[in-house]
Amino acid sequence: MPLQLSVLDQSPIAEGMTAEEALANTVRLAQFVEELGYKRFWVSEHHDTTSLAGSSPEVLLGHIGAKTSRIRIGSGGVMLPHYSPYKIAENFHVLAGLHPGRVDLGIGRAPGGMPRATIALQGDRRRPVDRYPEQIDDLLSYLYDTLPPVHPLYGVKATPIVQSPPDVWLLGSSSETAKLAAAKGLPYAFAQFINGEGGEQYMRSYRERFVPSPYLAEPRSMVAVFAICAETDEKAEWIAGSLDLTLLMLEQGMAVNGTPSPEKAAAYSYSPYERKRVADNRRRMIVGSPARVKDELYRLSEAYETEEIMLVTITYDFHDKLTSFRLIAEAVWG
C-alpha cells in the first residue's frame, strides 16, 4: 500500500504572534492538508506555555471538524490522568455525533505541562498515574457502553449514544505504553518527535505482544516525527534552525516566548555541548529537500513496519509550514 501521511499540530506560537493567530493557523492548516490528501489531523494538549496554543483538544476539534469535511480529526492526545474517563467519553461522543466516522481519541499519560499545571488541572482530585490502565478500561467501557455488572456505576450511559464511537489510540514514547496498547488490543502511536531512541524496538514489542480485542483484530500503528521540507536541503536546514533552538532552550529551562526566527537561530552562539544536543535532537526530525524527505519517510516506514506516518512541523513562518506539507505530499504521492 502507498504510504499514508497524517498531521499532528500543536498550534505553535511564533515570536511576535498572538495565540489567536496560532489557533487560526491550525484551522487553516487542517483545511490545507485535507485538500492535499492527508489522512488525519490531530491536535495536542499542552498547558501553562506561551509557545503552544493547543491546551484544549476537545474544543479545538469541534471547530476544526466544522471547517473540514473528510479528513479524520483527533486528539494527540488527551492526557487522561488529569480527567474523568466518563467526561472524556461524553466529550468525544459529542464530537463523534457532530462528525460521524471521522473522530479519533488519542490518549496519553504525560502531564502536558509543569507540575503546577497538573495541580491546577486536578485540584483536590489528584489521580495517581499508576491508575492509568484502569482509566483506559473505564474510558472504553463508557465509549462502547460495556460497563460490567460488577462495576459500581453499572448502568450509567456516556451520552449522547452515537452510532460510530471514536477510535481510541494509545500514544507514547516508551516501552510501557507499547506493552499496554498490545495487552488491551488498541492502536499504538509512537512519538519519535519526543523520543528519538528505542522506537523501533517498542513497535516490534507491540506487534509481538498484541492481543486481539473487540476494538481491533490486528496491530495498527503509526510513528510521529518532526518534519521540515523545503525546495533544497540548504533552505530546509535554515528553516529548521528555529526548531533546533526551540528544543535546546526548552530542555535547558530557558524561557521560550514563541518559536524564534531562523535569523535568530543562526545568530545564536552555540557551545560545543549545545551543538551536540542539536545533533542528538535531529534523530527526532526529518529535514531536507522533497527527495531527501521522501527517502527518509520510506526508511522510517520500513524500520517501524508501519504504513502511516504522522508529521509534526514547527516553523517560524507559517507559509514555510504550508510549503513543507505540500512538498512532502507531492514527493510521496506525485
C-alpha positions in Angstrom: 0.0 0.0 0.0 1.1 3.6 -0.6 2.5 5.5 2.4 -0.2 7.2 4.4 0.6 10.6 5.9 -1.1 12.4 8.8 -0.6 15.6 10.7 -0.2 16.5 14.4 -0.4 20.2 15.1 0.5 21.8 18.4 -0.8 25.3 17.4 2.7 26.7 17.8 3.1 30.5 18.5 5.9 32.2 16.8 7.7 35.2 18.3 5.5 38.2 17.7 2.4 36.1 17.0 -0.8 36.0 19.1 -2.5 32.9 20.4 -5.5 33.8 18.3 -3.3 33.8 15.1 -1.8 30.4 16.1 -5.2 28.8 16.5 -6.4 30.3 13.2 -3.3 28.9 11.6 -4.2 25.4 12.9 -7.6 25.6 11.4 -6.2 26.8 8.1 -3.6 24.0 8.1 -6.3 21.4 8.6 -8.2 22.6 5.6 -5.0 22.8 3.6 -3.8 19.2 4.3 -7.3 17.9 3.8 -7.2 19.1 0.2 -3.7 17.6 -0.2 -5.0 14.1 0.9 -3.6 13.7 4.4 -5.4 11.0 6.4 -5.7 12.5 9.9 -5.4 15.8 11.6 -4.7 15.6 15.3 -4.2 18.4 17.8 -2.3 18.3 21.1 -2.8 19.2 24.7 -0.2 21.5 26.4 -0.6 23.6 29.5 1.0 26.6 31.0 3.1 27.5 28.0 3.4 30.7 25.9 4.8 28.9 22.9 1.9 26.5 22.1 -1.8 27.5 22.0 -3.3 24.0 21.9 -4.5 23.4 25.5 -8.0 22.0 24.9 -8.1 19.5 22.0 -11.8 18.7 22.5 -12.8 22.4 22.0 -10.5 22.9 19.0 -11.6 19.7 17.3 -15.2 20.7 17.3 -14.3 23.8 15.4 -11.9 22.0 13.0 -14.5 19.4 12.3 -16.9 22.1 11.3 -14.4 23.7 9.0 -13.4 20.4 7.2 -15.4 17.6 5.7 -13.3 14.5 5.0 -10.1 14.3 7.0 -10.2 12.3 10.3 -9.8 14.6 13.3 -8.5 13.6 16.7 -6.5 14.3 19.8 -2.8 13.8 20.0 -3.7 13.5 22.8 -5.9 13.9 25.8 -3.8 13.5 28.9 -6.2 11.0 30.6 -4.7 11.0 34.2 -6.0 14.6 34.6 -9.6 13.8 33.9 -12.7 11.7 34.5 -12.9 9.0 31.8 -16.7 9.5 31.8 -16.4 13.2 30.9 -13.8 12.4 28.2 -16.2 9.7 26.8 -19.1 12.2 26.7 -16.9 14.9 25.1 -15.8 12.6 22.3 -19.3 11.1 21.9 -20.4 14.7 21.1 -17.6 15.1 18.6 -18.4 11.7 17.0 -22.1 12.8 16.8 -21.2 16.0 15.1 -18.6 14.4 12.7 -19.6 10.7 12.3 -16.9 8.3 11.3 -14.2 10.9 11.5 -13.1 11.1 15.1 -10.0 9.6 16.8 -9.4 9.7 20.5 -5.7 9.6 21.2 -4.8 9.4 24.9 -1.6 9.7 26.8 -0.4 9.7 30.4 2.1 12.6 30.2 1.2 15.7 32.2 1.4 18.0 29.2 3.0 20.7 31.3 4.9 21.5 34.5 3.8 20.2 37.9 2.0 23.4 38.8 -0.3 22.9 35.8 -1.1 19.3 37.0 -2.0 20.7 40.4 -4.2 23.4 38.8 -5.9 20.8 36.5 -6.6 18.2 39.2 -7.1 20.4 42.2 -8.0 18.3 45.2 -8.8 15.3 43.0 -5.2 14.1 42.5 -5.1 11.0 40.4 -2.1 8.7 40.7 -0.6 8.0 37.3 -0.4 4.3 38.1 -4.2 4.1 37.7 -3.8 4.9 34.0 -4.5 1.3 32.8 -7.8 1.2 34.9 -8.8 4.6 33.5 -8.3 3.3 30.0 -10.7 0.3 30.8 -13.3 2.7 32.2 -13.0 5.0 29.2 -13.5 2.1 26.8 -16.5 0.9 28.8 -18.1 4.3 28.7 -17.4 4.8 25.0 -18.8 1.4 24.0 -21.4 1.1 26.7 -19.9 -2.1 28.1 -19.6 -1.5 31.9 -19.7 -4.9 33.6 -22.4 -5.6 36.1 -19.9 -5.7 38.9 -18.8 -2.1 38.2 -20.1 0.3 40.9 -21.5 2.6 38.2 -23.1 -0.1 36.1 -26.0 1.3 34.0 -24.6 4.8 33.6 -24.5 6.0 30.0 -22.0 8.3 28.4 -24.4 10.4 26.4 -25.2 11.1 23.6 -25.3 7.5 22.4 -23.7 7.6 19.0 -23.6 5.1 16.1 -19.9 5.5 15.5 -17.8 5.9 18.7 -14.3 7.4 18.2 -11.3 5.1 17.5 -9.1 5.0 20.6 -5.3 5.2 20.2 -2.7 4.9 22.9 0.1 7.4 22.5 3.5 7.0 24.0 7.3 7.4 23.8 8.3 4.5 26.0 8.1 0.7 26.1 5.4 0.7 28.8 2.8 2.3 26.5 3.6 -0.2 23.7 3.1 -3.1 26.1 -0.2 -1.5 27.4 -1.5 -1.0 23.9 -0.7 -4.5 22.9 -2.3 -6.0 26.1 -5.5 -4.0 25.6 -5.7 -4.6 21.8 -5.6 -1.0 20.9 -3.8 1.0 18.1 -0.4 2.4 19.1 1.3 5.6 18.0 5.0 6.1 18.9 6.1 9.7 19.4 9.6 9.8 17.8 9.4 13.6 17.9 9.6 13.3 21.6 12.0 10.4 22.0 14.4 9.7 19.2 15.6 6.3 20.6 14.1 2.9 21.1 11.0 3.4 19.0 11.7 0.6 16.5 12.1 -1.9 19.4 9.0 -0.7 21.2 7.0 -1.0 18.0 8.3 -4.5 17.5 7.3 -5.4 21.1 3.8 -4.0 20.4 3.3 -6.2 17.4 4.7 -9.3 19.1 2.6 -8.9 22.2 -0.6 -7.8 20.6 -3.8 -9.4 21.8 -6.9 -9.1 19.6 -9.7 -7.2 21.2 -13.3 -6.2 20.4 -11.8 -2.9 19.2 -9.0 -4.2 17.0 -8.3 -7.6 15.4 -4.7 -7.0 14.3 -2.0 -4.5 15.3 -2.4 -1.0 13.9 0.4 1.5 14.4 2.0 4.8 13.3 5.0 6.9 14.2 5.0 10.6 14.7 8.1 12.6 13.7 9.2 16.2 13.2 9.4 17.0 9.5 10.6 20.1 7.7 10.8 20.2 3.9 11.8 22.9 1.5 12.9 23.2 -2.1 16.5 22.5 -1.2 18.3 20.8 1.6 20.0 24.2 2.4 16.7 26.0 2.8 15.2 23.3 4.9 18.2 23.4 7.2 17.9 27.1 7.5 14.2 26.9 8.4 14.8 24.0 10.9 17.2 26.2 12.8 14.1 27.7 14.6 13.1 24.3 15.9 16.7 23.3 16.8 16.9 26.4 19.0 13.4 26.0 20.5 14.2 22.4 21.6 17.5 23.4 23.0 16.0 26.2 25.0 13.2 24.1 26.4 15.5 21.3 27.6 17.8 23.8 29.3 14.8 25.5 31.1 15.3 28.8 29.2 12.2 31.0 28.6 10.7 30.3 25.2 8.3 33.1 24.2 7.4 31.7 20.8 9.3 30.0 18.0 12.3 32.1 17.2 13.2 33.2 13.6 15.8 31.3 11.5 17.9 34.5 11.7 17.8 34.5 15.5 18.7 30.8 15.5 21.6 31.4 13.1 22.9 34.2 15.2 22.8 32.2 18.5 26.2 31.3 19.9 26.1 27.5 20.4 28.5 26.0 22.9 30.1 22.6 22.0 27.7 20.9 24.3 24.7 22.7 22.7 25.8 21.7 19.2 25.9 18.1 20.3 22.4 18.4 21.8 21.2 19.9 18.5 22.7 16.9 16.6 21.1 14.5 19.1 17.7 16.1 18.7 17.9 15.7 14.9 17.2 12.0 15.5 13.7 13.2 16.2 13.4 15.0 12.8 13.4 14.6 9.1 14.8 17.7 7.4 15.6 18.3 3.7 14.5 18.6 0.1 11.5 16.7 -1.2 13.6 13.8 -2.5 15.5 13.5 0.8 12.4 13.7 3.0 10.6 11.1 0.8 13.5 8.7 1.2 13.7 9.2 4.9 9.9 8.7 5.3 10.0 5.4 3.5 13.1 4.3 5.5 11.1 5.2 8.7 8.1 3.3 7.4 10.2 0.2 6.9 12.0 0.5 10.2 8.8 0.7 12.1 6.9 -1.7 9.8 4.0 0.8 9.6 2.2 2.3 6.6 1.3 5.5 8.4 3.5 8.4 9.5 2.3 11.5 11.4 4.2 14.7 10.7 4.8 17.4 13.3 6.0 20.7 11.7 7.0 23.8 13.6 8.4 26.8 11.7 8.7 30.5 12.4 6.9 31.4 9.1 3.5 29.7 8.6 3.9 29.8 4.9 7.1 27.7 5.2 4.9 25.2 7.1 2.3 25.1 4.4 5.0 24.7 1.8 6.6 21.8 3.7 3.3 19.8 3.8 2.7 20.5 0.1 6.2 19.4 -1.0 6.0 16.2 1.1 2.6 15.3 -0.4 3.8 15.9 -3.9 7.0 13.9 -3.3 5.3 10.9 -1.8 2.1 10.7 -3.8 3.2 12.5 -7.0 
